């Protein structure tokens, strides 16, 4: 048995990046010409229809998480990793009712930060912004890293070149087109992802079959088939709460809920979640085939593309490359757009220049996109952790927001003090568990502590919030 | 007699030094490192390094990691080739036990030092406790959202509260 070769020539990898990069940027430029105001740029005019809405919900959630981390966690945790990862669809499905509520309560809202500021006041807002920025940067860095890892795993090209290329392309078309371009490219990327993933699954089953894979795992890697694999059992609900926390708090999803037509949000998130559910099963399954194929990656997050490329040959590697590249781009652009909205609206407009005109905000938003792109690139240069470890670090932060957001949307009684304390304590104890026990308990403990504090505050420190306070006027 | 004695001593010293130098070169030309403590998740990373003094004959692509059940490596139970030109492999799915690994150059037959990895999974009781806690919180969350959503749909005018 000798070392496994790369599936693609590095020049072919670069050529694909260049072709798709030019396509997305031109597309973004064309769509961006119809943006006349900051509201057009940030929320696509609040007029996105059902097909685009469902596609962007699904495509944005198909990211490095599903194409690189789902196989990674399957390689590490076996069948529980694969099935557990698909439960992240519950985040989208449970966000469906919340999105309808958000659309109703915040007809002029821009960001998730708007809601926290108006509903809970400044202390909770401060904690929330720290959580949001840490999460957004963690996700941005993981996406940039994933671009580099993808190119390296498939073509042997230097990590820094792949990472720089994907960041440059996504920053360029988000800068030109705003959320309108992001949603439109998501629609095309969703089609590519669905067709590509189905093609990979069918080809692997035809070429390889299930029995040899099962045989190899039984003899050489038995824990991967063990339903009572302890670390994997711990990971299951942790992953669910991580997914819920990501979606419930992140402006990526709030900006979509606010951009979709009023009656569309509920159905779009529900369908997006159902469409997403089987994708990690497929991407995870291919990781289980790795030992039987004699593929042992240097880090677990490279296993997905390496196996797919090995099984399917050069043509298959090209398909995998395009699918994963589309998945990364669809998330990276969404995150850039949503995070820049958050910084522009919540930090610049509400704390630095309260009288800023729509035109000024439009300009600041674009500068923030550039700045975020540059910061992400700098932070991606040293590849400090595996994708799974990096993402799950942010799990301790985001899971603490689940209960304060859900109760804040439906109950008048939860106070700002309670929400701030719940998020702060949840995050702190979640982080302590991340370092003392492992990444697979961070989100679970964070959510449990935050829920407990919220429940105690609900009982002992009730307030009577007036929902009309959420109906803030849009900037002129 | 003295000259013969000196020659013998010199021969002995030279032979000894030669043997030592060969052993040192052999033992350190491929160095294998593994996880430092006990592994609780069943997955871990192994990495080899080639010494520059003796790396000419060793092509990176010819190195393979090998596993055995005993330190003597009487029977090689499995082999793990690294991907491309990488010098690490990540292995997973191991049950409780101690495993022995080495890196071997398939061209020269040269082998590295032996690394032992002990896998001891978390207690199942702890895992099931966390699973139960997670299930409880999740059910509470789903019930609350569905209940609150149906109430707010019924009372949309007053933006109903729970």
Boltz contact constraints between the chains, C-beta under 6 A:
constraints:
  - contact:
      token1: [A, 1]
      token2: [B, 79]
      max_distance: 6.0
  - contact:
      token1: [A, 1]
      token2: [B, 81]
      max_distance: 6.0
  - contact:
      token1: [A, 2]
      token2: [B, 81]
      max_distance: 6.0
  - contact:
      token1: [A, 3]
      token2: [B, 61]
      max_distance: 6.0
  - contact:
      token1: [A, 3]
      token2: [B, 81]
      max_distance: 6.0
  - contact:
      token1: [A, 3]
      token2: [B, 82]
      max_distance: 6.0
  - contact:
      token1: [A, 4]
      token2: [B, 83]
      max_distance: 6.0
  - contact:
      token1: [A, 6]
      token2: [B, 84]
      max_distance: 6.0
  - contact:
      token1: [A, 75]
      token2: [B, 92]
      max_distance: 6.0
  - contact:
      token1: [A, 76]
      token2: [B, 43]
      max_distance: 6.0
  - contact:
      token1: [A, 76]
      token2: [B, 92]
      max_distance: 6.0
  - contact:
      token1: [A, 94]
      token2: [B, 145]
      max_distance: 6.0
  - contact:
      token1: [A, 97]
      token2: [B, 145]
      max_distance: 6.0
  - contact:
      token1: [A, 97]
      token2: [B, 149]
      max_distance: 6.0
  - contact:
      token1: [A, 156]
      token2: [B, 84]
      max_distance: 6.0
  - contact:
      token1: [A, 220]
      token2: [B, 78]
      max_distance: 6.0
  - contact:
      token1: [A, 221]
      token2: [B, 93]
      max_distance: 6.0
  - contact:
      token1: [A, 222]
      token2: [B, 95]
      max_distance: 6.0
  - contact:
      token1: [A, 223]
      token2: [B, 42]
      max_distance: 6.0
  - contact:
      token1: [A, 223]
      token2: [B, 93]
      max_distance: 6.0
  - contact:
      token1: [A, 223]
      token2: [B, 95]
      max_distance: 6.0
  - contact:
      token1: [A, 224]
      token2: [B, 93]
      max_distance: 6.0
  - contact:
      token1: [A, 230]
      token2: [B, 121]
      max_distance: 6.0
  - contact:
      token1: [A, 230]
      token2: [B, 122]
      max_distance: 6.0
  - contact:
      token1: [A, 230]
      token2: [B, 124]
      max_distance: 6.0
  - contact:
      token1: [A, 230]
      token2: [B, 127]
      max_distance: 6.0
  - contact:
      token1: [A, 231]
      token2: [B, 41]
      max_distance: 6.0
  - contact:
      token1: [A, 231]
      token2: [B, 122]
      max_distance: 6.0
  - contact:
      token1: [A, 233]
      token2: [B, 127]
      max_distance: 6.0
  - contact:
      token1: [A, 233]
      token2: [B, 131]
      max_distance: 6.0
  - contact:
      token1: [A, 234]
      token2: [B, 127]
      max_distance: 6.0
  - contact:
      token1: [A, 234]
      token2: [B, 130]
      max_distance: 6.0
  - contact:
      token1: [A, 237]
      token2: [B, 134]
      max_distance: 6.0
  - contact:
      token1: [A, 296]
      token2: [B, 80]
      max_distance: 6.0
  - contact:
      token1: [A, 296]
      token2: [B, 89]
      max_distance: 6.0
  - contact:
      token1: [A, 297]
      token2: [B, 83]
      max_distance: 6.0
  - contact:
      token1: [A, 297]
      token2: [B, 90]
      max_distance: 6.0
  - contact:
      token1: [A, 298]
      token2: [B, 86]
      max_distance: 6.0
  - contact:
      token1: [A, 298]
      token2: [B, 88]
      max_distance: 6.0
  - contact:
      token1: [A, 299]
      token2: [B, 90]
      max_distance: 6.0
  - contact:
      token1: [A, 300]
      token2: [B, 90]
      max_distance: 6.0
  - contact:
      token1: [A, 306]
      token2: [B, 83]
      max_distance: 6.0
  - contact:
      token1: [A, 410]
      token2: [B, 148]
      max_distance: 6.0
  - contact:
      token1: [A, 410]
      token2: [B, 162]
      max_distance: 6.0
  - contact:
      token1: [A, 411]
      token2: [B, 161]
      max_distance: 6.0
  - contact:
      token1: [A, 411]
      token2: [B, 162]
      max_distance: 6.0
  - contact:
      token1: [A, 412]
      token2: [B, 161]
      max_distance: 6.0
  - contact:
      token1: [A, 444]
      token2: [B, 134]
      max_distance: 6.0
  - contact:
      token1: [A, 448]
      token2: [B, 137]
      max_distance: 6.0
  - contact:
      token1: [A, 467]
      token2: [B, 159]
      max_distance: 6.0
